[in-house]
Amino acid sequence: MTLRINAPDLAFAVFLVALGALALGLASPLSVGTAAAMGPGYVPRGLAMLIMVYGAVLGVRALFSGRQPLPSVELRPLLLIFGAVALFAILLPIIGLALTSFVLVLCAGFAAYDVRFRENAVAAVTLAAFAVALFVMALGLPIQVWPW
């Protein structure tokens, strides 16, 4: 049997195992308890192990699922998504949740090459309204909605 490595799946499997190991390490000081009296480390450890097992299964499957190289890294989507996250952190305290969400969705939407401005703007307005409705109205979080 020859190895026909699927590199993207294998890379994701390594990421999942590493993430699970990190979570397991961070949850190690917490007491586990028992199934009847769960401690604060019971669920985090269980989820960490579940993520690691899923990563291992995905990794084994990636070794035999067909040769596929890693795709090349595109700079435009990468920079626009990182820029959107940075804009959110910078703009939220200045212009509020509604306008920040609108700008964030516009910026992140242009990471796709086939985006249309009108569709992106409609999505930005819809998601900004949803963010305000969810976080401010439904959950009652004390977040500034507008700059005034």
Secondary structure, 3 states (H helix, E strand, C coil): CCCCCEHHHHHHHHHHHHHHHHHHHHHCCCCCECCCCECCCHHHHHHHHHHHHHHHHHHHHHHHCCCECCCCCCHHHHHHHHHHHHHHHHHHHHHHHHHHHHHHHHHHHCCCCCCCHHHHHHHHHHHHHHHHHHHHHHCCCCCCCCCC
